[in-house]
Amino acid sequence: MARTVDPVRHEARRLGIIDAALTCFARHGYDGTTTAAICREARIGSGTFFHYFPTKLSLMVAVLELGTAESVAWFEAQSGRTDATRVLDEYAVRAAEDASDPRTAGFVRAVGAVMTRPEIAAALDRDARALRDGLLPWVRLAQQAGEIRTDLPADRLVTWLQALLDGYLGVVAAETSFDPVLEQETLRDALQRLLRP
């Protein structure tokens, strides 16, 4: 008789492994992280690890995909709102708070070390497209309402928003003296200034 799998427990275990991997990748980098270290952090055996993820690389992809899924869900949760400028501002706050996770800098460096691998490059591309697709309707709506600048087309303005957000993450990863908790308001201000009519 086949064993019954509790989907809630299965997903909770999967998310626990992803969280442990995020911690390990942030602490030791991609190459310095072993599946054994992830298993210790997640308090699981190697058999359990390989039941969920066939390779360390597939787990790195899963971490990235979880972040993408969370962004997509956030934008979907804003559906029906009419205050586009406020949605854009709230996304800036969300992005700044995410960057303030103490693991962010190390994880960004770990991803950077393997970003040319096709699986990672594809996951990063999906993430960038999801963010673009999430931001674009709100930028268009805010432009139509005359609340943000209209001298740039919406898609170009989104490209600049993404450039600012990606650059911010780059500084978080590269500058050890840069405190993303203290700099949250400056990021928000920079994004508001970019959008200002």
N, C-alpha and C positions, 0 to 999 in steps of 0.2 A: 504494500500500500504506500502511495506517495505521501511524503510529508507535506502537511499544510503550511503554507507560508503566510504569516501575518503581515500584510502590506505596510501597515503603520510601523511595526517594529523593524521590518526590512528597511524602510526608508530612513528611520531614525538611526539605524546602524550605519547605513551608507553616509548620511550626513555627519555622523560622528567621525567616520574615517576621513571624510573630506576636511573637516575642521582640524583633525590631528595633522593631516598632510599640510594644510596651510601653515600651521604652527612650525612644523619641521622644515618646510621649504623656506620659510621666513628666517628661521634660526640658522640653518646650515647651507642654504642654497640648494639648487637642484642636484648637482653632482655630489654634494656632501650629505644628502639625505638618502638613507637606505630604506627599503621596505621594512626591515626589522625595526628601525627607529620609529617609523610611522605606526607599526603594530604596537610598540611599547607605549607610544603617546596615546593611541586609541584604546589600549588595554584589550587587544584582540590577538589571536593566533594568526600565523601566516596563512593557514588554510582559509580562515575567514576573509583575510585581505584579498586573496586571489579569487575567492568566490565573487567578490564585488568588482574588483579591478584586475584585469589581466597583467598590467604593467604599471610601473611608476609613472610613465609618460601618460598613460590613459587616466591616471588619477589627477595629474596636473591639468589635463584637459577638463576633467570633471570639476575641478575647483574653478576654472575660468568660466565654464558653462553655468555653474551655479550663480556666479556673479551676474552673468548675462540674463539668466532667468529672473533674478531678483529685480534687475532694472526694468525688464519687460513688464513684470507684474506691477511694479511701482507705477509705471506710466498707464497701464490698463486700469489701475485703481483710481486714476484721475479722470476717467471717462465721465462725460456729462458736465464737467465744470466749465465755466465761462470766463474765469479769471486767469487768463493765460499767463500774464506777467507774473502773477503770484505762483503759478505752477512752476514756471522757470526758476523763480527765486527759491522755491522749496526744493527743487532738484539740486540747485547749487549748494544749499545747506546739506542735503543728503550726501552729495559727493564729497563735501568737506569733512563730514562726520565719518564717512567710510575711510577716507584717507588718514583719519586720526587713529584708526586701529593700530596699536603698536606693531602689528605684524606686517602692515602694508609695505613699509620700506623694503624689508627683506624679501617679501614675496615679489615685489616689482623687480628687484634685482635678480631673483631666481628665474622669473619668466624671461627677463632680458637675456639671460645666459642661454636659453633654448628657443628663443623666438623665431629662429630661422628653420626649425624643424617643421615640416609641413603640417602636422597635426596642431601644433601650437599656433602657427601662423594662421591657419584656418579658424581656430577658436577665437583668436584676437580679431580677425576680420569679421566674424559673426557678431562679436561684442560691439565693434565699432558701428556696424550696420544697425544693430538693435538700438544703440544709443541715438544714432542719426534718425532712425524711424520714430523713436520716442520723442525727440526734441522738435522735429520739423513741423508737425501739426500745431504745436503750441507757439512756435515762432511765427508761423503764418497767421494764426488767430490773433496774436498780439500785434502783428503788423497791421492787420485789417482793422483792428480797434484803434490804431494810431498810438499805441502805448510804447512801442519800441521803434528803433530806427528803421527806415524803409529805403535808405540809399543803397543798401546791399540786398540782393535777392535772398530769400529765406534760406535756400540751401547753402549759400556762401556764408551766411551768418552762422548757421549750424556748424559749418566746417571750422569757423573761428572759435565757437564755443568749445568744440571738441579739442581744438589745438590748445586752448587755455587749460582745460581740464587735464589733458595728457601731459602738458608741460608741468603742471602743478604736481602730478604724480612723479614725474621725472625728478623734480627738485626734492620731493619727499624722500625718494630713493637715493639720491646722490649726495645730498647735503646733511651730514649727521647733526649739524647745529640748527637745522631748520625744524621748528616745532610746529607740526600741522595743527595742533590744538590751538596754539596762539595765533596762527595765520588764517584760521577759518574765515574770519570777518574780512580779511584782505582779499581772499579769493572771491568771496561773495561780492565785495565792492568792485573788483576788477570785472567780473561778469556783468554786473549792473551797468558799469561804465561802458562796456562794449555794446550793450543793448540800448543804452539811452538814446532817445531821438536827438 
